[in-house]
Amino acid sequence: MSVIMHIDANSAYLSWEAAARLQAGSVVDLRDIPSAVAGDPGKRHGIILAKSIPAKEYGIRTGESLLEARNKCPELFVTGPNYDLYLCCSDAMYDILCEYSPFVQRYSVDECFVDYTNSGRAFGDPVTAAQEIKERIKRELGFTVNVGIGPNKLLAKMASEFEKPDKVHTLWKHEIKDKLWPLPVSELFMVGRATKRKLHERNIRTVGDLARQDPSHMKVFLKSYGLLVWNFANGIDGSKVTPNEEIIQKGIGNSTTIAFDVAERKEALMVLLALTERVCLRLRSFGRLCSLVSVSVRNASFGGYSHQIQLQGSTNSTSEVYRYVVKLFDEMWRHEPIRQLGVHVSGFSRDTMVQLSIFDSEDRGKAERIDRAVDKIRTKFGDGSIIRGCFANSGMSPLQGGVNEGDYIGMGGYK
């Protein structure tokens, strides 16, 4: 019999933010106060992404607007999302799991499946190993997880959704009737609001009610989807744990709204250089090269436009990316006052697989070594520990854009 684990970080974004702040010396654990991670309230994405248990006690829900949340709890502490931090925490959790099995699948940024079937000889029975994994993550990384154990991915995932946080649960075939069937049908994986409404219309209110239906009737009622959820209600799932290495990021970008209207090309290029520094720092930290660079401009009236360029090769060199950024800016700028600038890169490939070109600069290797050295210094001593000369006495930050505006495929489920 297969043994599958599903590891799910509890309130991932909030927990990861809390752990990072504690490590940096904060005396307040965000998990102990009404707090939340939310998008920028000035944008349409100003919604609650994660919340603490004390915030939940005020009735604050994931997905509701920040305005609604603050009406429920005026003293709610809110911090913006930091996706770079989340990927680092996800990577650290993934690395621990890989010590227990060669078959680890990242389902999303905060969830992993582990095929533990052949790992028992080395690490003991699955419940003991799950407890060890849970405690190691808490001790070494500073956040808690739930671990669900079952004979397939579906039952393992359902088990991890039982009582939270910091728990280990099993859901074996013989436990389905007692643990799974009494649950409201809406708690079954893949049953959303629309399906719940249709099932309720047929007086199917629990997972057990669904499991006892005639599968052929369910197929007529909801087509192939009806048969899928009927299988899930009966604990049937044939999908395999498919190892993958990472949450794929589609793009890395940063923009900044400038406190004053920029009318001079020199000032605009300094802002773009500061944004490019941050973007390329992230690009290198993820071990990626980019092949597409784009620049966006918003004028003083917040009308916007952008240009992009496909590179002949791939790069993560700050100087090289910036050269294209300047080219794009000069091509599109309408010589009007600027209020916001942005730099975005995509078209990723691994930095271990470089396609050389006859057009490559002879100084490429030298530039790469300089970038790596600068990254190490900034990582150890801070962003301002080493800067480009043009920023000296300029009053302008040498790296701009603190929250990643990149797109992550894995945030809602691995593809």
Buried (B, 14 or more C-beta within 10 A) or exposed (E): EBBBBBBBBBBBBBBBBBBBBBEEEEEEBBBEBBBBBBBEBEEEEBBBBBBBBBBBEBEBBBEBBBEBBBEBBEEBBBBBBBBBBBBBBBBBBBEBBBEBBEBBBBBBBBBBBBBBBEBEEEBEEBEEBBBBBBBBBBEEBBBBBBBBBBBBBBBBBBBBBBEBBBBBBBBBBEBBEEBBBEBEBBBBBEBEEEBBEBBBEEEBBBBBBBBEBEEEEBBEBBEEBBBBBBBBBBBBBEEBBBBBEBBBBEBBBBBBEBEEEBEEBEBBBBBBBBBBBBBBBBBBBBEBBBBBBBBBBBBBEEEEEEBBBEBEBBBBBBBBBBBBBBBBBEEEBEEBEBBBBBBBBBBBBEBEEBEEEEEBEEEBEEBBEBBEEBBEEBEEEEBEEBBBEBBEEBEBBBBBBEBBBBBBBBBEEBE
